[in-house]
Amino acid sequence: MNIPYEWKHPVEYMDIKYAYPDFHSFVTSSGELNVDWFTVEKSNTNNVFKQ
């Protein structure tokens, strides 16, 4: 996956859909919805690495 911005990776063994809940709708809409799914504000902070 190529994300042109700095983002927080999901914790080890965590499915991306639990770290970034809007990711699924971004993919299923072919990128039309939730284009900012990868931002910290949209993440589930318990499921991403804290830097």
matplotlib code that plots the C-alpha trace (Angstrom):
import matplotlib.pyplot as plt

x = [0.0, 1.4, 0.2, 1.9, 1.6, 3.0, 0.6, 0.5, 0.7, -1.8, -0.3, 1.1, -1.5, -4.2, -6.5, -6.4, -10.2, -10.0, -7.2, -8.9, -12.6, -13.2, -10.8, -13.4, -15.8, -12.8, -11.9, -15.5, -16.3, -13.2, -11.7, -14.8, -15.6, -13.5, -10.4, -8.8, -9.3, -5.5, -5.4, -4.8, -8.1, -9.8, -7.8, -8.8, -5.8, -5.9, -5.1, -2.2, 1.4, 2.0, 5.1]
y = [0.0, 3.4, 6.2, 9.5, 10.9, 9.8, 7.6, 5.3, 1.6, -0.8, -2.7, -6.1, -8.7, -6.0, -5.9, -2.5, -2.3, -2.2, 0.4, 2.6, 2.0, 4.2, 2.1, -0.4, 2.3, 4.0, 0.8, -0.3, 3.1, 3.1, 6.0, 8.2, 8.2, 8.8, 9.9, 10.9, 7.4, 7.2, 10.4, 10.1, 11.7, 8.8, 6.0, 3.9, 5.0, 1.8, -0.2, 1.8, 2.1, 5.1, 7.0]
z = [0.0, -0.9, 1.3, 0.3, 3.9, 7.2, 9.0, 12.0, 11.2, 12.8, 15.8, 15.0, 13.9, 13.8, 10.8, 9.1, 9.3, 13.1, 13.1, 10.5, 10.4, 7.3, 5.2, 4.1, 2.7, 1.0, -0.8, -1.7, -3.0, -5.3, -3.4, -3.6, 0.1, 3.2, 1.3, 4.6, 6.2, 7.1, 9.3, 13.0, 13.7, 11.8, 13.5, 16.5, 18.6, 20.6, 17.5, 16.0, 17.0, 19.2, 18.1]

ax = plt.figure().add_subplot(projection="3d")
ax.plot(x, y, z, "-o")
ax.set_aspect("equal")
plt.show()
